[in-house]
């Protein structure tokens, strides 16, 4: 049995292949062409795994670019795939918080990873991964360095969470002599507050699985946990939750 899940996201394309013994993964930038990103990433992982496309039994596509995955047997919404993947990666969670490149999703799930309810913010980039990338660039650092930069710093209250205004506010704060660490600590707690407010609309009662690329930022996880008052768990393959969910749905499709 050989199945694949392909999640073409706004920032990163994720591919997961499941065969009889292995779960293989790849994360690569989406760039300007979702179609090309999906095709190239899929071909690369297949070749690394030693397979060709015609050996694959079933492919499920998901993500914002899922309509441009011509080799997928089926496309499935991000909500369904993220729920399924997060439940697999983090058993025991009844709420999934996924923060990606340009949207945030809060999904209430049952113990099998089925969607019970969800809320989503995809109207603006405020508080999402791309927002963090813009601010990191303004500070001359990489997104992967933000958590460490803010560790132990007192957060500054920021007035704006709109990407464009926040970027100029950050530049102004630097000019006033505020440190990068204080500014980033302020951003992390504002982002966590926004997400926590959204999550509370669905009710937060037990362990939360935090997924998506932004979950790789430990400072956001910590702040979210403080604001929600429940354990917030980041699974090892947090950014792959959607693609893993897609591959699991592909496997179910052929086992049915
Ligand atoms: P999408 O599915 O929309 O492409 P992802 O879930 O892949 O989004 O998340 C992409 C975001 O993850 C980036 O915009 C970035 O902010 C964040 N990110 C990626 N890698 C890291 C890292 N090593 N540390 C912290 N944040 C990261």
Boltz pocket constraint, residues with backbone or C-beta under 6 A from the ligand:
constraints:
  - pocket:
      binder: B
      contacts: [[A, 7], [A, 8], [A, 9], [A, 10], [A, 11], [A, 12], [A, 13], [A, 63], [A, 99], [A, 100], [A, 101], [A, 102], [A, 103], [A, 128], [A, 129], [A, 130], [A, 132], [A, 133], [A, 143], [A, 144], [A, 145], [A, 211], [A, 212], [A, 213], [A, 214], [A, 215], [A, 216], [A, 217], [A, 239]]
      max_distance: 6.0
